[in-house]
Amino acid sequence: MGLFTRKITVNKAINQFRTSENAYLIDCREKSEYKNGHIGGAINYPVDKITVENILRRFPDKTSQFWIVGSYKQRPGTAVKKFKKLGYKNARFGGYMEEHHGMLTK
């Protein structure tokens, strides 16, 4: 494994989410951004709402896979770190919505 790892694109993360069992797609953007258009099946959890109480109550199974998407402003990497700190080892960077090519749900 090299020094630099490629970050997955948002479209690849969506494909992984849709083809995996026990997987979630988390959109860490602000609620208003999410309402303006999001990926079907994504769950909105803004970065500042990721707390022990909120996450453990909603996702008790820490072995689930989490693909976390965001925006350049609401960085998914920050959300991934928060999930991992809470013990969710399968939390992964899912890319930026600005790079998404495809239909969005409102």
C-alpha distances in whole Angstrom, upper triangle without the diagonal:
4,7,8,8,11,14,16,19,22,23,20,21,24,24,21,24,27,25,24,27,27,25,27,26,27,29,29,31,35,37,39,36,35,39,39,36,33,31,33,33,31,32,33,32,32,30,33,34,31,33,33,36,35,32,33,36,34,31,32,29,26,24,25,22,23,22,23,24,26,27,27,30,29,25,23,20,23,24,21,21,25,24,21,24,26,24,23,19,19,20,18,18,20,21,24,27,28,26,27,29,32,34,35,37,40
4,5,7,10,13,16,19,22,24,21,21,25,25,23,26,28,27,26,29,29,27,28,27,28,29,29,31,34,37,38,35,35,39,38,36,33,32,34,33,31,33,33,32,32,29,33,34,31,33,33,37,36,33,34,37,36,33,34,31,28,27,27,24,24,23,23,24,26,26,25,28,28,24,22,20,23,24,21,21,25,25,22,25,27,26,24,21,21,21,18,18,20,20,23,27,27,25,27,29,31,34,35,37,40
4,7,10,13,16,19,22,24,22,22,26,26,24,26,29,29,28,30,30,28,28,27,27,28,27,29,32,35,37,34,34,38,37,35,33,32,34,34,31,32,32,31,30,28,31,32,30,31,32,35,35,32,33,36,35,32,34,31,28,27,27,24,24,22,23,23,24,25,23,26,26,22,21,18,21,23,20,19,23,24,21,23,26,25,24,21,21,21,18,17,20,20,22,26,26,24,27,29,32,35,35,37,39
4,7,9,13,15,19,21,19,19,23,23,21,24,27,26,26,28,28,26,26,25,25,25,24,26,30,33,34,31,31,34,34,32,29,28,31,31,28,29,29,28,28,25,28,30,28,30,31,34,33,30,32,35,33,31,32,30,27,26,26,23,22,20,20,20,21,22,20,23,23,19,18,16,19,21,18,18,22,22,20,22,25,24,23,20,20,19,16,15,17,16,19,22,23,21,23,25,28,31,31,34,36
4,6,9,12,16,17,15,15,19,19,18,20,23,23,22,25,25,22,23,21,22,22,22,24,28,30,32,29,28,32,32,29,27,25,28,27,25,26,27,26,26,24,27,28,26,28,29,32,31,28,29,32,30,28,30,27,24,23,23,19,19,17,17,18,19,20,19,22,21,18,16,14,17,19,16,17,20,20,18,21,24,22,20,18,17,16,13,12,14,14,16,20,21,18,20,23,25,28,28,31,33
4,6,9,12,14,12,13,16,17,16,18,21,21,21,24,24,21,21,19,20,20,21,22,26,28,30,26,26,29,29,26,24,22,25,25,23,25,25,25,24,23,26,28,25,28,29,32,30,27,29,32,30,28,30,28,25,24,22,19,18,15,16,15,17,17,17,20,20,16,15,13,17,18,16,17,21,20,19,22,24,24,21,19,17,16,12,11,12,11,14,17,18,15,17,19,22,25,25,28,30
4,6,9,12,10,10,14,15,14,16,18,19,19,22,22,19,18,16,16,17,17,18,22,25,26,23,22,26,25,23,20,19,22,22,19,21,21,21,21,19,23,24,22,25,26,29,27,24,27,29,27,25,27,25,23,21,20,16,15,12,12,12,13,14,14,17,16,13,11,10,14,15,13,15,18,18,17,20,22,21,19,17,15,13,10,7,8,7,10,14,15,12,14,17,19,22,22,24,27
4,7,8,6,7,10,11,10,12,15,15,16,19,19,16,16,14,15,15,16,18,22,24,25,22,21,24,24,21,18,16,19,19,17,19,20,20,20,19,23,24,22,25,26,29,26,23,26,28,25,23,26,24,22,20,18,15,13,10,11,10,13,14,15,18,17,14,12,12,15,15,13,16,19,18,18,21,22,22,19,17,14,13,9,7,6,6,10,12,14,11,12,14,16,19,19,22,24
4,5,5,6,9,10,11,12,14,16,17,20,20,17,16,13,14,14,16,16,20,22,23,19,18,22,21,18,15,14,17,17,16,18,19,20,20,19,23,24,23,26,28,30,27,24,27,29,26,24,27,25,24,23,20,16,14,11,11,9,11,12,13,17,16,14,12,13,16,16,15,18,20,19,20,23,24,24,21,20,17,15,11,9,6,5,7,9,11,8,8,10,13,16,16,19,22
4,5,5,6,9,10,10,12,14,15,18,19,15,14,10,11,11,13,14,17,19,20,16,15,18,17,14,12,10,13,14,12,15,15,17,17,17,21,22,20,24,26,27,24,22,25,26,23,22,25,24,22,22,19,15,13,9,9,7,9,10,12,15,14,13,11,13,16,15,14,18,19,18,20,23,23,23,20,20,17,14,11,9,5,4,6,7,9,7,6,9,10,13,13,15,18
4,5,5,6,9,10,11,12,14,18,19,15,14,12,14,13,16,17,20,21,22,18,17,19,19,15,13,10,12,14,13,16,17,19,20,21,24,25,23,27,29,30,27,24,27,28,25,23,27,25,24,23,20,16,15,11,12,10,12,14,16,19,18,17,14,16,20,18,18,21,23,21,22,26,26,26,22,22,18,17,14,12,8,8,9,9,11,8,6,7,8,11,12,15,18
4,5,5,6,9,10,11,12,16,17,14,14,12,14,15,17,19,22,23,24,21,19,22,22,18,15,13,15,15,14,17,19,20,21,22,25,25,24,27,28,30,27,24,26,28,25,23,26,24,22,21,18,14,13,10,12,11,14,16,18,21,19,17,15,16,20,18,17,20,22,20,21,24,25,24,21,19,16,15,12,11,8,9,11,12,14,11,10,11,12,14,15,18,21
4,5,5,6,9,10,10,14,14,11,10,8,11,12,14,16,20,21,22,19,17,20,20,17,14,11,13,13,11,14,16,17,18,18,22,22,20,23,24,26,23,20,23,24,21,19,22,20,19,17,15,11,10,6,8,8,12,14,16,19,17,15,12,14,17,15,14,17,19,17,18,21,21,21,17,16,13,12,9,8,5,7,10,11,14,12,10,12,13,15,15,17,20
4,5,5,6,9,10,13,14,10,10,7,10,11,14,16,19,20,21,18,16,18,18,15,11,8,9,10,9,12,15,17,18,19,23,22,21,24,25,26,23,21,23,24,20,19,22,20,20,19,15,12,11,8,10,9,12,15,18,20,18,17,14,16,19,17,16,20,21,19,20,23,23,23,19,19,15,14,12,11,8,9,11,11,14,12,10,11,11,12,12,14,17
4,5,5,6,9,12,14,11,12,10,14,15,18,20,23,23,25,22,19,22,22,18,15,11,12,12,12,16,18,20,22,23,26,26,24,27,28,29,26,23,25,26,23,21,24,21,21,19,16,13,13,10,13,13,16,18,21,23,22,20,17,19,22,20,18,22,23,21,22,25,25,24,20,20,16,15,13,13,10,12,14,14,17,15,12,12,12,14,15,16,20
4,6,5,6,9,11,8,10,9,13,15,18,20,23,24,26,23,20,23,24,20,17,13,14,13,13,15,18,19,21,22,25,24,22,25,26,27,24,21,23,24,21,19,21,19,18,16,13,10,10,8,11,12,16,19,21,24,21,20,16,18,20,18,16,20,21,18,19,23,22,21,17,16,13,13,11,12,9,12,15,16,19,16,14,15,15,17,17,19,22
4,6,5,8,9,6,6,6,10,12,15,18,21,21,23,21,18,20,21,18,14,11,11,9,9,12,15,16,19,20,23,22,20,23,23,24,21,18,20,21,18,16,18,16,16,14,11,8,8,7,10,11,15,18,21,23,20,19,15,17,19,17,15,19,20,17,18,21,21,20,16,16,12,12,11,12,9,12,15,15,18,17,15,16,15,16,16,16,19
4,6,8,10,8,9,9,13,15,18,20,23,23,24,22,19,21,22,18,15,11,10,9,10,13,17,19,21,23,26,24,23,26,26,27,24,21,23,23,19,18,20,18,19,17,13,11,12,10,13,14,18,20,23,25,23,22,19,21,23,20,19,23,23,20,22,25,24,23,19,19,16,15,15,15,13,15,17,17,20,18,15,16,14,15,15,15,19
4,7,10,9,11,12,15,18,21,23,26,26,28,26,23,25,25,22,18,15,14,13,14,17,20,22,24,25,29,27,25,28,28,29,26,23,24,25,21,19,21,19,19,16,13,11,13,12,15,17,20,23,26,28,26,24,21,22,25,22,20,24,25,22,22,26,25,23,20,19,15,16,15,17,14,17,20,20,23,21,18,18,17,18,18,19,23
4,7,6,9,11,14,17,20,23,26,26,28,26,23,25,27,23,20,16,15,13,14,16,19,20,23,24,27,25,23,25,25,26,24,20,21,22,19,16,18,15,15,13,10,8,10,11,14,16,20,23,26,28,25,24,20,21,23,21,18,22,22,19,19,23,22,20,16,16,12,14,13,16,14,17,20,20,24,22,20,21,20,20,20,21,24
4,5,9,12,15,18,21,24,27,26,29,27,24,26,28,25,21,18,16,14,15,16,19,20,24,24,27,25,23,24,24,24,22,19,19,20,17,14,16,13,14,11,8,8,11,12,16,18,22,25,28,30,27,25,22,23,24,21,19,22,22,19,20,23,21,19,16,16,13,14,15,18,16,20,23,23,26,25,22,24,22,22,22,22,25
4,7,10,13,17,19,22,25,24,27,26,23,25,27,24,20,18,16,13,14,14,17,18,21,22,24,22,20,21,20,21,19,16,16,16,13,11,12,9,10,8,5,6,9,11,14,17,21,24,27,28,25,24,20,21,22,19,17,20,20,16,17,20,18,16,13,14,11,12,14,17,16,20,22,22,26,25,23,24,23,23,22,22,24
4,7,10,13,16,19,21,21,24,23,19,22,24,21,17,14,14,11,11,11,14,15,18,19,22,20,18,20,19,20,18,14,15,16,13,11,13,11,11,9,6,4,6,8,11,13,17,20,23,25,21,20,16,18,19,16,14,18,17,14,15,19,17,16,12,13,9,10,11,13,12,16,18,19,22,21,19,21,20,20,19,19,22
4,6,10,12,15,18,18,20,19,16,18,20,18,14,12,11,8,7,8,11,12,15,16,19,17,15,17,17,18,15,12,14,15,11,9,13,11,12,11,8,6,5,6,8,11,14,18,21,21,18,17,14,16,17,14,13,16,16,12,15,18,16,16,12,13,10,9,10,12,11,14,16,16,20,19,17,19,19,18,17,16,19
4,7,10,12,15,15,18,16,13,15,17,14,11,9,9,7,5,6,9,10,13,14,17,16,14,17,18,19,16,14,16,17,13,12,16,15,14,14,11,9,6,5,6,7,11,14,17,18,15,15,11,14,15,12,12,16,15,13,15,18,17,17,14,15,12,10,10,10,8,11,13,12,16,16,14,16,16,15,14,14,16
4,6,9,12,12,15,13,11,14,16,14,10,10,11,9,5,5,6,6,9,10,13,12,11,14,16,17,13,11,14,15,12,11,15,15,14,15,12,10,7,6,5,6,8,12,15,16,12,12,9,12,13,9,10,13,13,11,14,16,15,16,13,15,13,10,10,10,9,11,12,12,15,16,14,17,17,17,14,14,16
4,6,9,9,12,10,7,11,12,11,8,8,11,10,6,6,5,6,7,9,12,12,11,15,17,18,15,13,17,17,14,15,18,19,18,19,16,14,10,9,6,5,6,9,12,13,9,10,8,12,12,9,11,14,14,13,16,18,18,19,16,18,16,12,12,11,9,10,10,9,12,14,12,16,16,15,12,13,13
4,7,9,11,10,9,12,14,13,11,12,14,13,10,8,6,5,4,5,9,9,9,13,15,17,13,13,16,17,15,15,19,19,18,20,17,15,12,10,7,6,5,8,11,10,7,8,6,10,9,7,10,12,11,11,15,16,16,18,16,17,16,13,12,11,10,11,10,10,13,15,15,18,19,18,15,16,16
4,6,8,6,6,10,11,11,10,12,15,15,11,10,7,7,5,7,10,10,11,15,18,19,16,16,20,20,18,19,22,23,22,23,21,19,15,13,10,8,5,6,9,8,5,8,8,12,11,10,13,15,14,15,18,19,19,22,19,21,20,16,16,13,12,12,10,9,11,14,14,17,18,17,14,15,14
4,6,5,6,9,10,11,11,14,16,16,13,12,8,8,5,8,9,10,12,15,19,19,16,16,20,20,18,20,23,25,24,26,23,22,18,17,13,12,9,9,12,10,7,11,12,15,14,12,16,18,16,17,20,21,21,24,22,24,23,19,19,17,16,16,13,12,14,17,17,20,20,19,16,15,14
4,5,5,6,9,10,10,13,15,15,12,10,7,8,7,10,11,10,13,16,19,19,15,16,20,20,17,19,23,24,24,26,23,22,19,18,15,13,11,12,15,13,11,14,15,18,17,15,18,20,18,19,22,23,22,25,23,25,24,21,21,19,18,18,16,14,16,19,18,21,20,18,15,14,12
4,5,5,6,9,10,14,16,17,14,13,10,12,10,13,14,14,17,20,23,23,19,20,24,23,21,23,27,28,28,30,27,25,22,20,17,15,13,13,15,13,12,16,17,20,19,18,21,23,21,22,26,26,26,28,26,29,27,24,23,21,20,19,16,14,15,18,18,20,20,18,14,13,11
4,5,5,7,8,12,14,15,13,13,10,12,10,13,14,15,17,20,23,24,20,21,24,24,21,23,27,28,27,28,25,24,20,18,15,12,10,9,12,11,10,13,14,18,17,16,19,21,21,21,24,25,25,27,25,27,25,22,21,19,17,15,13,10,11,15,14,16,16,15,12,12,10
4,5,5,5,9,11,12,9,9,7,9,9,12,14,14,16,19,22,22,18,18,22,21,19,20,24,25,25,26,23,21,17,16,13,11,10,10,14,13,11,14,14,17,17,15,18,21,20,19,23,24,24,26,23,25,23,20,19,17,15,15,13,10,12,15,13,16,15,13,10,9,8
4,5,7,10,11,13,11,11,9,12,12,16,17,16,18,21,24,24,20,21,24,23,20,22,26,27,27,28,25,24,21,19,17,15,13,14,17,16,15,18,17,21,21,19,22,24,23,23,26,28,27,29,26,28,26,23,23,21,19,18,16,13,15,18,16,17,16,14,10,8,6
4,7,11,12,15,13,14,12,15,14,17,19,19,21,24,27,27,23,24,27,26,23,25,29,30,30,31,27,26,22,20,18,15,13,13,16,15,15,18,18,22,22,20,23,26,25,25,28,30,29,31,28,30,28,25,24,22,19,18,15,12,13,16,14,15,14,12,9,8,6
4,7,9,12,11,12,11,14,14,17,20,19,21,24,27,27,23,23,26,26,22,24,27,28,28,29,25,23,20,18,16,13,12,12,16,16,15,17,17,21,21,19,21,25,24,24,27,29,28,30,27,28,26,23,22,19,17,16,13,10,11,13,11,12,11,9,5,5,5
4,6,9,7,9,9,12,13,16,18,18,18,22,24,25,21,20,23,23,20,20,24,24,24,25,21,19,16,14,13,10,10,11,15,16,14,16,14,18,19,17,19,22,21,21,24,26,25,26,23,25,22,19,18,16,13,13,12,8,11,13,10,12,10,8,5,5,7
4,6,6,9,10,13,15,17,20,19,19,23,25,25,21,20,23,23,19,19,23,23,23,23,19,17,14,12,12,10,11,13,16,18,16,17,15,18,20,17,18,22,22,20,23,26,25,26,22,23,20,18,17,15,12,12,12,9,12,12,9,10,9,7,5,6,9
4,6,9,11,14,17,19,22,21,21,24,25,25,21,20,23,22,19,19,22,22,23,23,19,17,15,13,14,13,14,16,20,21,19,20,18,21,22,20,20,24,23,22,24,27,26,26,23,24,21,19,18,18,15,15,15,13,16,16,13,13,11,8,7,6,9
4,7,10,13,16,18,21,19,18,21,23,22,19,17,20,19,15,15,19,18,19,19,15,14,12,12,12,12,15,17,21,22,19,20,17,20,21,18,18,22,21,19,22,24,23,23,20,21,18,17,17,17,14,16,16,14,18,18,15,16,14,12,10,9,11
4,6,9,12,14,17,16,15,18,20,20,16,15,18,17,14,14,18,18,18,18,15,13,11,9,9,9,11,14,18,18,15,16,13,17,18,14,15,19,18,16,19,22,20,21,18,19,17,14,14,14,11,13,13,12,15,16,13,15,14,13,10,10,11
4,6,10,12,15,12,12,15,17,16,13,12,15,14,11,11,15,16,16,17,14,13,10,10,10,10,11,15,18,18,15,16,13,16,17,13,14,18,16,14,18,20,18,19,16,19,16,14,15,15,13,15,15,14,17,18,16,19,18,16,13,12,13
4,6,9,11,10,10,14,16,16,12,12,15,15,12,13,17,18,18,20,17,16,12,12,10,10,10,13,16,15,12,14,12,15,15,12,14,17,15,14,18,19,18,20,17,20,18,15,16,15,14,15,14,13,16,18,16,19,18,17,14,12,12
4,6,8,6,7,10,13,13,9,9,13,13,11,12,15,17,16,19,16,15,12,12,10,10,10,13,16,14,11,12,11,13,12,9,12,14,12,11,15,16,15,17,15,18,17,13,15,14,14,15,15,14,18,19,18,22,21,20,17,16,16
4,6,5,7,10,14,14,11,11,15,16,14,15,19,20,19,21,19,18,14,14,11,10,9,11,13,11,8,10,10,12,11,8,12,13,11,12,16,16,16,18,17,19,19,15,16,15,15,15,14,14,16,19,18,22,22,21,18,17,17
4,5,6,9,12,14,12,11,15,16,15,16,19,20,18,21,19,18,14,14,10,11,9,11,13,11,7,8,8,10,7,6,9,10,8,10,13,13,14,16,15,17,17,14,14,13,14,15,14,15,17,19,19,23,24,24,21,21,20
4,6,8,12,13,11,12,15,16,16,17,19,21,20,23,21,21,17,17,14,14,13,14,15,13,10,11,12,13,10,9,12,12,10,12,15,14,14,18,17,20,20,17,18,17,18,18,17,18,20,23,23,26,27,27,23,23,22
4,6,9,10,7,9,12,13,12,14,16,19,18,21,19,19,16,17,14,15,14,16,18,15,12,14,13,15,12,10,13,14,10,11,15,14,13,17,16,19,19,16,18,18,18,19,19,19,22,24,23,27,27,26,23,22,21
4,7,8,6,6,10,11,11,11,14,16,15,17,16,16,13,14,12,14,13,16,18,16,13,13,12,13,10,7,10,10,7,8,11,11,10,13,12,15,16,13,15,15,16,18,18,19,22,23,23,27,27,26,23,23,22
4,5,5,6,8,10,11,12,13,16,14,18,17,18,15,17,15,17,17,20,21,19,16,16,15,16,13,10,12,12,8,9,12,10,9,12,13,16,17,15,17,18,20,21,22,23,26,27,27,30,31,30,27,26,26
4,6,6,6,8,10,10,11,13,12,16,16,17,16,18,17,19,20,23,24,23,19,19,17,18,15,13,14,13,9,9,11,10,7,10,11,15,16,15,18,19,21,23,24,25,28,30,29,33,33,32,29,28,28
4,6,6,6,9,10,10,14,14,17,17,19,17,20,19,21,21,24,26,24,21,21,20,20,18,15,16,16,13,12,15,13,10,13,14,18,19,17,20,22,23,25,26,27,30,31,30,34,33,32,29,28,27
4,6,6,6,8,10,13,13,17,16,17,15,17,16,18,18,21,24,22,18,19,17,19,16,13,15,16,12,11,14,14,11,14,13,17,18,16,19,20,21,23,23,23,27,28,27,30,30,29,26,24,24
4,5,5,6,8,10,10,13,12,13,12,14,13,16,17,20,23,22,18,18,16,17,15,11,12,13,10,8,11,12,8,11,10,14,14,12,15,17,18,20,21,22,25,27,26,29,28,27,25,23,24
4,6,5,5,8,8,12,12,14,13,17,16,19,21,24,26,25,21,21,19,19,18,14,15,15,12,10,12,12,8,10,10,14,14,14,17,19,21,23,25,25,29,30,29,32,31,30,28,26,27
4,6,6,10,11,14,14,16,15,18,18,21,22,25,28,27,23,23,21,22,20,17,18,18,15,13,16,16,12,14,13,17,17,16,20,22,22,25,26,26,30,31,29,32,31,30,27,26,26
4,6,9,11,13,12,14,13,15,15,18,19,23,26,25,21,21,19,20,19,15,16,18,15,12,15,16,13,14,13,16,16,15,18,19,20,22,23,23,27,28,26,29,28,26,24,22,22
4,6,7,10,8,10,10,13,14,17,19,23,25,25,21,21,18,19,18,15,14,16,14,11,13,14,11,11,9,13,12,12,15,18,18,21,23,23,27,27,26,28,27,27,24,23,24
4,6,9,9,12,13,16,17,20,22,26,29,28,24,24,21,21,21,17,17,18,15,12,14,15,11,11,10,13,13,14,17,20,21,24,26,27,30,31,29,32,31,30,28,27,28
4,5,6,9,11,15,16,20,22,26,29,29,25,24,21,21,21,17,16,17,16,12,13,15,12,10,9,11,11,12,16,19,20,23,25,26,30,30,28,31,30,30,28,27,28
4,6,8,10,13,15,18,21,25,27,27,23,22,18,18,18,15,13,14,13,9,10,11,9,7,5,7,8,9,13,16,18,21,24,25,29,28,27,30,30,30,28,28,29
4,7,9,13,15,19,22,25,28,28,25,23,19,19,20,17,14,16,15,12,11,14,12,9,7,7,7,9,12,16,17,21,24,25,29,28,27,29,29,29,28,28,30
4,6,10,12,16,19,23,25,26,23,21,17,18,19,16,13,16,15,11,12,15,13,11,8,9,7,8,11,14,15,19,21,22,26,25,24,26,25,26,24,24,26
4,7,10,13,16,20,22,24,20,19,15,15,17,14,11,14,14,11,11,15,14,12,8,8,5,6,8,11,11,15,18,19,23,22,20,23,22,23,22,22,24
4,6,10,13,16,19,20,17,15,11,12,14,10,9,12,12,9,10,14,13,12,8,9,6,4,6,8,9,12,15,16,19,19,18,20,20,21,19,20,22
4,7,10,14,16,18,15,13,9,11,13,10,9,12,13,11,12,16,15,15,11,12,8,6,5,6,5,9,11,13,16,15,14,17,17,18,17,18,20
4,7,10,13,14,11,9,6,8,10,7,7,10,11,10,12,15,15,15,12,13,10,7,6,5,5,7,9,10,14,14,13,17,17,18,16,17,19
4,7,10,12,9,8,5,9,11,9,9,13,14,13,15,18,18,19,16,16,14,11,9,7,5,5,6,7,10,10,10,13,14,15,13,15,16
4,7,8,6,6,5,8,10,9,10,13,14,14,16,18,19,20,18,19,17,13,12,9,8,7,5,6,9,10,10,14,15,16,14,15,16
4,5,5,6,7,10,11,11,13,16,16,17,19,21,22,24,21,22,20,17,15,11,10,8,5,5,6,9,10,14,16,17,15,16,17
4,6,6,8,10,11,13,14,16,17,19,20,22,23,25,23,23,22,18,16,13,12,9,6,8,8,10,12,16,18,19,18,20,20
4,6,9,11,11,12,15,16,16,18,20,21,23,25,23,24,23,19,18,15,15,12,9,10,10,13,15,19,20,21,19,20,20
4,6,9,8,9,12,13,13,15,17,18,19,21,20,21,20,16,15,12,13,11,9,10,11,14,15,19,20,21,18,19,19
4,5,6,7,9,11,12,13,15,16,18,20,18,18,18,14,12,9,10,9,8,10,12,13,15,19,20,21,19,21,21
4,5,5,6,9,10,11,12,14,15,17,15,15,14,10,9,6,7,7,8,10,12,13,14,18,19,20,18,20,21
4,5,5,6,9,10,11,12,14,15,14,14,13,10,8,6,9,9,10,13,15,15,17,20,22,24,22,23,24
4,5,5,6,9,10,11,13,15,14,14,15,11,11,9,12,12,12,15,17,18,19,23,25,25,23,24,25
4,5,5,6,9,10,11,13,11,13,13,9,9,9,11,12,12,14,17,18,18,22,23,24,21,22,23
4,5,5,6,9,10,11,9,9,9,6,6,6,9,11,13,15,18,18,19,22,24,24,23,23,24
4,5,5,6,9,10,9,10,11,8,9,9,13,14,16,19,21,21,22,26,27,28,26,27,28
4,5,5,6,9,9,11,12,9,11,12,14,16,17,19,22,23,23,27,28,28,26,26,27
4,5,5,7,5,8,9,6,9,11,13,16,17,19,22,23,23,26,27,27,25,25,26
4,5,5,5,5,8,6,9,11,14,17,19,21,24,24,24,28,29,30,28,28,29
4,5,7,9,11,10,13,14,17,20,21,24,26,27,27,31,32,32,30,30,31
4,6,9,11,10,14,16,18,21,23,24,27,28,28,31,32,32,30,29,30
4,6,9,9,13,16,18,21,23,25,28,29,28,32,32,32,30,30,31
4,6,6,10,13,15,18,21,22,26,26,25,28,29,29,27,27,28
4,6,8,12,14,18,21,23,26,25,25,28,29,30,28,29,30
4,6,10,12,15,18,20,24,23,22,25,25,26,25,26,28
4,7,9,12,15,17,20,20,20,23,23,24,23,23,25
4,6,9,13,15,18,17,17,20,21,22,21,22,24
4,6,9,12,14,14,14,17,19,20,19,21,23
4,7,9,12,11,11,14,15,17,16,18,20
4,7,9,8,8,12,14,16,15,18,20
4,5,6,7,11,13,15,14,16,18
4,5,5,9,10,12,10,13,14
4,6,9,11,13,12,15,16
4,7,10,12,13,16,18
4,6,9,9,13,15
4,7,9,13,16
4,7,10,13
4,7,10
4,7
4
